Structure formats: C-alpha cells, structure tokens
Amino acid sequence: MPNEKEWSIQDIARTAGTTSRTLRHYGDIGLLEPSRVGSNGYRYYDQDALVRLQRILLLRELGLSLPAIGEVLEGEQDTTAALRTHLKWLEQERQRLGRQIESVKTTLRKTERGERLMATEVFDGFDHTKYEKEVTERWGADAYKQGDQWWKSLSAEDKKAHQQEQKDIAAAFGEARAKGLPADGDEAQALTQRLYDWLRPAVRAVSKGYFAGLGQLYVDDPRYGQYDEKHGAGTAEYIRDAMTVYAERNLRD
C-alpha cells in the first residue's frame, strides 16, 4: 500500500489536470520516473516527483518541447532556484492578465455608458506582436506582416469562427487517428486539405517547405503539440505525417 506521502498515477493525473497516459509517456522518455511501481504494476509518485512534475508543466507553459524540458531539468539541480524563476514569470503573467481584465472591464463599462474609449485603455496588457520575431525568423518579414494584417481585418465573430475551425480540425484528426486511418489515406488527406484551406487566408503562398515545417511544429512546439493531451497520444505526429504527405503530393517549394 502507498504511504501518506505517495500518490497514485490516477490521483496525480486528476489533480494536475493531465492524463495517466501522459504521465506514463513522461516516464517512458525519462522525464518523470515514478518513485516506485507496486507489485500490481501501479505507479506511485512521492513529493519530489510532484515538484518535478510542477516544473515540467511550468516549462511547457513557457513553450519548451519535451526534449528541451529534459535538458533544463538536468541542468538545473537547484530546485529552489528554478522554482523562484518560475514564480517570477508567473507573477509577471498574473500582472499582465490583471491588466487585460481591467482593460476589458473598462471597455465594457464605457461602451455601456456610451463614453469615449482611449486606445491605451482598450489594449492595456495585450501583446499581439509577441510571435513577430519567431515568424520573421522562420518565414520572413512579409509572412508576419501579411498574417498580422489579415488577422486585424477580421471581425470579432470571424476571429472566433476561425479559431473554432482549427479546434474542429484538430478534433477530427484525433478521431481519424483513433480509428486507425492512415495519414496518407483519403480521409486524413481530406482533413489536411481542410487545414490547408484554413491556413491560406493568413498565408497566401503556402510552399511545400512551409507546410511541412508547420507540421513538424505540431510535434516540436507545445503551443501546437498539446493536441496529444486533448485528442489522444500520437495525434500531433499523425497531423505532422498527414501534412508531410500533403506537401509532397500537392505543393511546391
């Protein structure tokens, strides 16, 4: 029986808002080993494992891939110092979110009263250019400028619909993977066409390298690759494989 300082994999998954499958995957790749495995095969985690998992989840929030997280954890032997760094970042995020909340409250109040809005109030706490450097480095300044202009031209309803379409496509990919449908099959490729069509308004000239590179991000970058947790392990790789096939069959460099 586990002692009072141990938690079962089910308890940890539920409390951390993740899945047992994800925790087992972390164990398989050496990122989060259970403190012990019972005679029944159940995995148990002690307090040190909980702290390590917290650090893993915090690093994922920062956008690090799992291999990069492993390197960070190996290089940061001082857990206290690492947690202080995480705490500083979280406090900065809390401040930013607090400013966004107050900004929206101000906008709502003034709109209801028919008062004049000030741009500094409306956009306080918002940063829509935080990915500008990354996009520019990957695909050039024109790619960022084009996508940014297109996004700003959309109404609030259109932005919401565009984001929902992405979620629907990801869910459909997860269902196709769960059914065992091949990534190069008709149904998966039809979904990839839908993804391509979703991308086109923001990026008019989608090359083979661009599309395949974006597919790899679904695996390498947690901002894309969290689909595994939402739609089942292997979904990110499945999307990448489908995009690679689509790029080879239909696109040019």
C-alpha positions in Angstrom: 0.0 0.0 0.0 1.3 3.5 -0.8 2.2 5.6 2.3 0.7 9.0 3.1 3.5 10.8 1.1 2.7 8.9 -2.1 0.1 9.4 -4.7 -1.2 7.1 -7.4 -0.9 7.9 -11.1 -4.6 8.4 -11.3 -4.6 10.9 -8.4 -1.7 12.8 -9.9 -3.3 12.9 -13.3 -6.6 14.2 -11.9 -5.1 16.8 -9.7 -2.6 18.1 -12.3 -5.3 18.2 -15.0 -3.5 15.8 -17.2 -3.8 12.1 -18.1 -2.3 8.8 -16.9 -1.2 8.2 -20.5 0.8 11.5 -20.5 2.4 10.6 -17.1 3.4 7.2 -18.4 4.8 8.8 -21.5 6.9 11.1 -19.4 8.2 8.1 -17.5 8.9 6.2 -20.8 11.1 9.1 -22.0 12.9 9.5 -18.7 11.3 12.9 -17.9 9.3 11.8 -14.8 10.0 8.5 -13.3 7.6 7.1 -10.7 9.0 6.9 -7.2 8.0 3.3 -7.2 6.0 0.7 -9.0 3.7 -1.6 -7.0 3.5 -5.3 -7.3 0.3 -4.8 -9.2 2.1 -2.6 -11.8 0.6 0.6 -10.5 2.8 3.7 -10.5 3.2 5.9 -7.4 4.7 9.3 -7.0 6.3 10.9 -4.0 6.7 14.6 -3.1 9.9 15.0 -5.1 8.1 13.7 -8.2 5.3 16.1 -7.6 7.7 19.0 -7.6 9.4 17.8 -10.8 6.0 17.5 -12.5 5.2 21.0 -11.5 8.4 22.2 -13.1 7.6 20.2 -16.2 4.2 21.8 -16.5 5.5 25.2 -15.9 8.2 24.8 -18.6 5.6 23.6 -21.0 3.7 26.8 -20.4 6.8 28.6 -21.4 6.7 26.8 -24.8 9.5 24.3 -24.4 9.5 21.0 -26.1 9.8 17.8 -24.0 13.4 17.2 -25.0 14.3 20.8 -24.1 12.5 20.4 -20.8 14.6 17.3 -20.0 17.8 19.3 -20.7 16.6 22.2 -18.5 15.8 19.8 -15.6 19.1 18.1 -15.9 20.9 21.4 -15.9 19.0 22.9 -13.0 20.0 20.9 -10.0 18.9 23.6 -7.6 15.1 23.1 -7.4 14.6 26.1 -5.2 16.3 28.5 -7.6 14.4 27.0 -10.5 11.1 27.5 -8.7 11.9 31.1 -7.9 12.5 31.7 -11.6 9.1 30.1 -12.4 7.4 32.1 -9.7 8.8 35.4 -11.1 7.5 34.5 -14.6 4.1 33.6 -13.2 3.8 36.8 -11.2 4.6 38.7 -14.4 1.9 36.8 -16.2 -0.6 37.5 -13.4 0.1 41.2 -13.7 -0.4 41.1 -17.4 -3.7 39.1 -17.1 -4.8 41.5 -14.4 -4.2 44.4 -16.8 -6.2 42.6 -19.5 -9.1 42.0 -17.1 -9.2 45.7 -16.1 -8.9 46.7 -19.8 -12.0 44.6 -20.7 -13.9 45.9 -17.7 -13.2 49.5 -18.7 -14.2 48.8 -22.3 -17.4 47.2 -21.2 -18.3 50.0 -18.8 -17.6 52.8 -21.2 -19.4 51.0 -24.1 -22.5 50.5 -21.9 -22.4 54.2 -20.9 -21.7 55.5 -24.4 -18.4 57.0 -23.2 -15.4 57.6 -25.4 -12.7 54.9 -25.4 -9.0 55.5 -25.2 -6.7 53.2 -27.1 -4.3 52.9 -24.2 -7.2 51.6 -22.1 -8.5 49.2 -24.7 -5.2 47.5 -25.3 -3.5 47.6 -21.9 -2.0 44.2 -21.2 -2.3 42.9 -24.7 0.7 42.0 -26.9 -0.2 40.8 -30.4 3.3 41.0 -31.7 5.0 38.5 -29.3 5.4 36.0 -32.1 6.7 38.5 -34.6 10.4 37.7 -34.2 9.7 33.9 -34.4 7.6 34.2 -37.5 10.0 36.6 -39.2 13.0 34.3 -38.5 11.2 31.2 -39.8 9.4 32.6 -42.8 10.4 36.2 -43.4 9.0 39.6 -42.5 6.4 39.5 -45.3 4.8 36.4 -43.7 4.3 38.1 -40.4 3.1 41.3 -41.9 0.6 39.5 -44.2 -0.8 37.4 -41.4 -1.0 40.3 -39.0 -2.8 42.5 -41.5 -5.3 39.7 -42.3 -6.0 38.9 -38.6 -6.6 42.6 -37.8 -9.1 42.8 -40.7 -11.4 40.2 -39.2 -14.4 41.0 -37.0 -14.6 39.5 -33.5 -17.1 37.0 -34.8 -14.8 36.0 -37.7 -11.8 35.5 -35.4 -13.9 33.3 -33.1 -15.1 31.2 -36.0 -11.6 30.9 -37.4 -10.3 29.7 -34.0 -13.1 27.2 -33.7 -12.4 25.8 -37.1 -8.9 25.0 -36.0 -10.2 23.2 -32.9 -12.7 21.2 -35.0 -10.0 20.2 -37.5 -7.7 19.0 -34.6 -10.6 17.0 -33.1 -11.3 15.4 -36.5 -7.7 14.4 -36.8 -7.8 12.9 -33.3 -10.9 10.8 -34.3 -9.2 9.7 -37.6 -6.1 8.6 -35.7 -8.2 6.7 -33.1 -9.9 4.9 -35.9 -6.6 3.7 -37.2 -7.0 5.6 -40.6 -3.7 6.0 -42.4 -2.2 9.5 -42.5 -1.8 9.2 -46.3 -5.4 7.9 -46.8 -8.3 9.7 -48.3 -10.0 10.8 -45.1 -6.8 12.1 -43.4 -5.8 13.9 -46.6 -9.2 15.5 -46.8 -8.7 16.8 -43.3 -5.3 18.1 -44.3 -6.9 19.9 -47.3 -9.3 21.5 -44.8 -6.3 22.5 -42.6 -4.6 24.0 -45.7 -7.7 25.9 -46.6 -7.9 27.2 -43.1 -4.3 28.4 -43.3 -4.5 30.0 -46.8 -6.2 33.3 -45.8 -3.4 34.2 -43.5 -0.6 32.8 -45.6 -1.4 33.2 -49.3 1.7 31.5 -50.7 2.0 28.2 -48.8 5.1 26.3 -50.0 6.0 22.7 -49.5 8.6 23.6 -47.0 6.4 26.0 -45.1 3.5 23.5 -44.8 5.8 20.5 -43.9 7.7 22.8 -41.4 4.4 23.8 -39.8 3.5 20.1 -39.5 6.7 19.5 -37.6 5.8 22.2 -35.1 2.8 20.2 -34.1 5.3 17.7 -32.6 8.2 20.0 -31.5 6.4 23.0 -30.1 3.9 22.7 -27.2 1.9 25.6 -28.5 0.9 23.2 -31.3 1.7 19.8 -29.9 -0.7 19.8 -26.9 -3.2 18.1 -29.2 -1.9 14.8 -27.8 -3.4 15.6 -24.4 -6.7 16.8 -25.9 -7.2 14.3 -28.7 -5.1 11.2 -27.7 -1.4 10.3 -27.7 0.0 10.3 -31.2 -2.3 13.0 -32.7 0.4 15.5 -33.1 2.6 13.0 -35.0 -0.4 12.0 -37.1 -1.1 15.5 -38.1 2.5 16.1 -39.0 2.6 12.9 -41.1 -0.6 13.9 -42.9 0.8 17.4 -43.6 4.1 16.0 -44.9 2.3 13.7 -47.3 0.0 16.5 -48.5 3.0 18.8 -49.0 4.8 16.2 -51.1 1.8 15.4 -53.2 0.3 18.9 -53.8 2.8 21.7 -53.0 6.0 23.2 -54.5 9.0 24.9 -52.8 
